[in-house]
Amino acid sequence: MRRFGQVLGIRRECIAEYKRYHAKIWPEIERAIHEAGIRNYSIFLRGDQLFGYYEYIGPEDEFEARMSALAEAPRMREWWDLMEAMQVPDPERAPGTWWADMEEVFHQD
């Protein structure tokens, strides 16, 4: 299992709408996330910053393929277009990414 922590900004005027969308995500999106092997997915808000956490439970050698399949899932681009309009990506994120990955420095079960 791999754990991921990521950060992203959000436009303050969009926070209520962002919360509304995430109160009940679309069934197609929920299903695609699950099929990709993502579990324990949470998004936290502090001020105008989002912190996302999830665990990938699939085989390591399938990670890239599963993330590509997730990106191609029905309605995913529509969902991302709505969310990205409310978000502010970190200018120091890795090329080709939207959320900025964080380094895990401590973990305890």
BAMITOR-133773 format. One record per residue: residue in three letters; x negated, y negated, z of N, C-alpha, C in turn. Coordinates in pm, whole numbers, plus 50000, padded with zeros to 5 digits. Each point is the difference from the previous one (the first is absolute). Example, Ala and Ser with C-alpha at 12.3 -4.5 7.8 and 13.67 -1.06 7.14 Angstrom:
! BAMITOR-133773
<pt "Ala",<48681,50569,50780>,<50089,49881,50000>,<49910,49880,50000>>
<pt "Ser",<50035,49895,49928>,<49918,49881,50006>,<50077,49891,50073>>
***
This chain:
! BAMITOR-133773
<pt "Met",<49916,50118,50000>,<50084,49882,50000>,<49912,49876,50000>>
<pt "Arg",<50038,49901,49921>,<49931,49870,49997>,<50094,49893,50053>>
<pt "Arg",<49946,49910,50081>,<50076,49886,50053>,<49958,49873,49925>>
<pt "Phe",<50097,49913,49974>,<49974,49877,49928>,<50057,49882,50077>>
<pt "Gly",<49922,49896,50014>,<50044,49872,50053>,<49975,49895,49894>>
<pt "Gln",<50100,49917,49974>,<49988,49900,49896>,<50065,49869,50046>>
<pt "Val",<49951,49889,49946>,<50056,49869,50033>,<50039,49925,49874>>
<pt "Leu",<50097,49910,50019>,<50053,49923,49890>,<50073,49880,50059>>
<pt "Gly",<49995,49888,49934>,<50076,49884,50045>,<50143,50005,49950>>
<pt "Ile",<50086,49924,50065>,<50139,49986,49955>,<50038,49853,50009>>
<pt "Arg",<50075,49955,49903>,<50047,49862,50000>,<50102,49984,50114>>
<pt "Arg",<49978,49905,50086>,<50087,49983,50118>,<50147,49986,49963>>
<pt "Glu",<50028,49932,49890>,<50139,49982,49961>,<50065,50128,49949>>
<pt "Cys",<49922,50106,49983>,<50051,50128,49949>,<50012,50108,50108>>
<pt "Ile",<49962,49970,50121>,<49995,50102,50105>,<50137,50065,50023>>
<pt "Ala",<50105,49921,50012>,<50133,50058,50025>,<50041,50092,49886>>
<pt "Glu",<49977,49958,49878>,<50036,50082,49884>,<49917,50129,49997>>
<pt "Tyr",<49872,49990,50030>,<49912,50116,50003>,<50049,50101,50104>>
<pt "Lys",<50035,49951,50117>,<50054,50087,50104>,<50131,50066,49955>>
<pt "Arg",<50084,49923,49933>,<50129,50054,49953>,<49978,50115,49903>>
<pt "Tyr",<49910,49983,49904>,<49971,50107,49906>,<49946,50125,50070>>
<pt "His",<49915,49979,50099>,<49938,50113,50068>,<50087,50064,50108>>
<pt "Ala",<50109,49937,50036>,<50092,50060,50097>,<50057,50130,49945>>
<pt "Lys",<50016,50006,49870>,<50045,50124,49934>,<49944,49998,49858>>
<pt "Ile",<49882,50061,49984>,<49940,50002,49866>,<50084,50086,49907>>
<pt "Trp",<49983,49977,49872>,<50077,50074,49900>,<49967,50148,50009>>
<pt "Pro",<50097,50088,49981>,<49976,50145,50010>,<49891,50050,49905>>
<pt "Glu",<49991,49943,49880>,<49897,50043,49905>,<49860,49969,50052>>
<pt "Ile",<49987,49888,50068>,<49870,49960,50055>,<49964,50089,50119>>
<pt "Glu",<50097,50022,50086>,<49978,50086,50116>,<49957,50140,49955>>
<pt "Arg",<50068,50053,49900>,<49970,50134,49949>,<49860,50005,49937>>
<pt "Ala",<49966,49899,49921>,<49869,49996,49933>,<49886,49993,50101>>
<pt "Ile",<50016,49922,50105>,<49898,49990,50105>,<49980,50137,50065>>
<pt "His",<50108,50066,50030>,<49993,50132,50063>,<49933,50102,49907>>
<pt "Glu",<50040,50000,49872>,<49942,50094,49904>,<49852,49975,49976>>
<pt "Ala",<49955,49877,50021>,<49858,49968,49984>,<49915,50053,50115>>
<pt "Gly",<50064,50050,50105>,<49926,50052,50114>,<49973,49894,50107>>
<pt "Ile",<50075,49893,49996>,<49983,49892,50098>,<50097,50023,50116>>
<pt "Arg",<49946,49994,50120>,<50080,50016,50121>,<49964,49888,50098>>
<pt "Asn",<50088,49983,50099>,<49977,49900,50107>,<49966,49862,49943>>
<pt "Tyr",<50075,49961,49899>,<49977,49871,49936>,<50073,49892,50080>>
<pt "Ser",<49924,49901,50042>,<50055,49887,50076>,<49943,49871,49945>>
<pt "Ile",<50080,49895,50004>,<49953,49866,49968>,<50035,49912,50119>>
<pt "Phe",<49900,49931,50051>,<50016,49910,50114>,<49982,49856,49952>>
<pt "Leu",<50064,49907,50069>,<49993,49859,49966>,<49949,49921,50119>>
<pt "Arg",<49906,49911,49973>,<49953,49904,50101>,<49977,49868,49929>>
<pt "Gly",<50082,49901,50032>,<49989,49871,49931>,<50029,50018,49853>>
<pt "Asp",<49901,49968,49917>,<50017,50019,49855>,<49909,50110,49947>>
<pt "Gln",<49969,50097,50089>,<49916,50113,49961>,<50073,50131,50019>>
<pt "Leu",<49988,50087,49901>,<50054,50135,50008>,<49885,50097,50023>>
<pt "Phe",<50024,50099,50083>,<49905,50109,50020>,<50072,50129,49967>>
<pt "Gly",<49949,50074,49904>,<50059,50127,49962>,<49915,50115,50049>>
<pt "Tyr",<50066,50104,50046>,<49931,50121,50045>,<50072,50120,49941>>
<pt "Tyr",<49924,50094,49947>,<50060,50127,49957>,<49896,50111,50004>>
<pt "Glu",<50052,50120,49997>,<49915,50119,49998>,<50027,50077,49872>>
<pt "Tyr",<49895,50042,49934>,<50011,50084,49881>,<49970,50143,50043>>
<pt "Ile",<50096,50091,49977>,<49984,50137,50049>,<49973,50101,49888>>
<pt "Gly",<49995,49956,49876>,<49977,50092,49888>,<49853,50038,49986>>
<pt "Pro",<49974,50090,49906>,<49861,50039,49974>,<49917,49880,49953>>
<pt "Glu",<49879,49992,50048>,<49912,49888,49968>,<49979,49986,49850>>
<pt "Asp",<49985,50111,49930>,<49973,49993,49857>,<50123,49961,49918>>
<pt "Glu",<50115,49987,50063>,<50122,49957,49931>,<50038,49854,50031>>
<pt "Phe",<49923,49935,50086>,<50038,49866,50046>,<50022,49903,49884>>
<pt "Glu",<49902,49985,49913>,<50010,49904,49890>,<50119,50032,49910>>
<pt "Ala",<50019,50126,49968>,<50111,50040,49913>,<50134,49971,50067>>
<pt "Arg",<50009,50025,50130>,<50126,49974,50071>,<50029,49851,50010>>
<pt "Met",<49897,49919,50018>,<50022,49855,50006>,<50040,49947,49861>>
<pt "Ser",<49945,50058,49894>,<50040,49962,49865>,<50145,50039,49974>>
<pt "Ala",<50038,50120,50043>,<50139,50045,49984>,<50094,49910,50080>>
<pt "Leu",<49958,49957,50118>,<50081,49909,50080>,<50023,49869,49924>>
<pt "Ala",<49897,49948,49938>,<50012,49876,49925>,<50096,50013,49881>>
<pt "Glu",<50014,50121,49949>,<50087,50025,49885>,<50140,50048,50039>>
<pt "Ala",<50027,50011,50128>,<50129,50051,50048>,<50114,49909,49954>>
<pt "Pro",<50120,50060,49981>,<50115,49918,49959>,<50023,49882,50095>>
<pt "Arg",<50016,49883,49941>,<50030,49874,50068>,<49884,49943,50081>>
<pt "Met",<49884,50068,50002>,<49887,49950,50080>,<49955,49863,49951>>
<pt "Arg",<49984,49983,49867>,<49955,49870,49949>,<50101,49891,50034>>
<pt "Glu",<50128,50033,49995>,<50105,49904,50037>,<49985,49959,50147>>
<pt "Trp",<49978,50099,50088>,<49980,49973,50143>,<49877,49913,50021>>
<pt "Trp",<49890,50038,49937>,<49876,49924,50017>,<50014,49858,49948>>
<pt "Asp",<50070,49981,49890>,<50019,49864,49948>,<50073,49913,50103>>
<pt "Leu",<50102,50055,50066>,<50072,49926,50104>,<49909,49970,50119>>
<pt "Met",<49926,50100,50048>,<49915,49983,50118>,<49882,49908,49970>>
<pt "Glu",<49935,50018,49886>,<49882,49920,49968>,<50031,49852,49989>>
<pt "Ala",<50122,49965,49960>,<50038,49859,49993>,<50003,49935,50138>>
<pt "Met",<50013,50080,50105>,<50006,49949,50136>,<49864,50005,50071>>
<pt "Gln",<49904,50067,49938>,<49874,50029,50067>,<49886,49911,49950>>
<pt "Val",<49895,49992,50082>,<49881,49924,49967>,<49880,50093,50022>>
<pt "Pro",<49942,50052,49892>,<49888,50093,50017>,<49873,49931,50050>>
<pt "Asp",<49920,50075,50072>,<49872,49951,50051>,<49904,49980,49882>>
<pt "Pro",<49941,49882,49986>,<49909,49977,49887>,<49876,50089,50003>>
<pt "Glu",<49969,50059,50114>,<49882,50087,50012>,<50033,50148,49984>>
<pt "Arg",<50123,50034,49958>,<50037,50140,49982>,<49919,50061,49886>>
<pt "Ala",<49996,50131,49995>,<49928,50070,49895>,<50067,49975,49864>>
<pt "Pro",<49922,49993,49894>,<50059,49981,49867>,<50102,50110,49970>>
<pt "Gly",<50111,49960,49939>,<50103,50095,49962>,<50093,50042,50112>>
<pt "Thr",<49988,49938,50117>,<50086,50034,50113>,<50087,49880,50034>>
<pt "Trp",<50106,50023,50075>,<50088,49892,50046>,<49981,49979,50149>>
<pt "Trp",<50018,50107,50079>,<49973,49994,50143>,<49848,50012,50019>>
<pt "Ala",<49946,49934,50101>,<49857,50010,50032>,<49980,50113,50101>>
<pt "Asp",<49920,50099,49962>,<49973,50112,50089>,<49914,49956,50117>>
<pt "Met",<50023,50064,50114>,<49923,49974,50121>,<49915,50122,50032>>
<pt "Glu",<49889,49977,50066>,<49914,50109,50044>,<50047,50050,50137>>
<pt "Glu",<50018,50131,50012>,<50035,50055,50129>,<49873,50008,50086>>
<pt "Val",<50003,49937,50116>,<49883,50002,50087>,<50025,50080,50127>>
<pt "Phe",<50125,50038,50026>,<50030,50081,50118>,<50131,50072,49977>>
<pt "His",<50007,50121,50048>,<50125,50078,49998>,<49999,50097,50118>>
<pt "Gln",<50114,50015,50063>,<50017,50099,50106>,<50138,50062,49986>>
<pt "Asp",<50005,50133,49999>,<50128,50071,49999>,<50052,50014,50141>>
***
